[in-house]
Amino acid sequence: RLSFEKDDIQSETNPLAILASILRMTQQAFNTIGKSDEGSEREIFGEITKSLLSITGKRKGLPLPQSIKSLLAETARIATSTCASNAPRQPLQRRKAATIKELAIKTLAPRMEDPSRYNMSKDKNKSQLRAEHDRNRREYKREHKAAMRELRLDGAFVESERRKAKGEVDA
């Protein structure tokens, strides 16, 4: 039993409890991570396996109890069965770069009306030249507003995509 009380920490059984906890966590790591297809885990767990197999319970002053010896043997058995593979390790693969199509920003052209059909009651009492000038000015103003609106929307979209990508990379 592992305890962090002052009296228990200084007892002779606390190091054995710590060793037992570490061996159980190592077993969980082997069971969880060791069976992946990547292959790099075998190298990491190979070092742990060597360390496990080098531990002997034949110390003169304080031999290991039978429960720790059996836990050690079980962990070593799990380690050797998990890491045992004759297949060579797969080399690391680069991630595929995003295509130009994936990186491109979809833009929407502002809505435009047919200027030849434009007729506004404001231009009824004006000369034809002045009415055409005012009509072009209003049309330009509307197009400008529409283009600015679309640019704002595109900017917001680009920023949201940038933050989403940054969040994925950070996570």
Phi, psi and omega in degrees: 000129181266128180222147181251017174290153185301316181292323182287328180295324182274359181283166181283339183275343183297316177300325178291323177294321177296316178298318179297319179296318180295319179296320177294319178295323178296319176299316179298320179296317178299316182291325183276309189263330191294343185259019179281166183270359186294314178099336181289337179296327180300322180292316180294311183287340176297320178294320178295319180298317177300318179294319180297318182287340179276346179284125176242148180264025185251055174273146184288316186283318186217093180288156179285141177292162182297324180297320179290320178299318179291323177294321178295317179294319179296317179295318179295322178296315178298319181296314182291324179288327180286318185272353182284112176201135179268352181288138178291153181290136178289137177291157179296143181248139174282150174284148179288139179287153179292142179282165179298323179296322179289328181278340184293145178263129179284125179247148178245128179289141178297151180289131181238141176260159179288115183292338181288335180267004184287126178214121182235144183291343178294337186263009185292317186264016181254161176293160185298319180295314180294320180296319179294320178298313179296320180297315179296322179295316178294320179296316177300318181297317178296316179297320180297315178298318180296317180295319178296321178298314180295321178295321176297315179296318178297318178297318178295320180294314180299317179296318179294321178293322178297316180293323178296317179294320179294320178296323178291321180291320180291331184279000000 
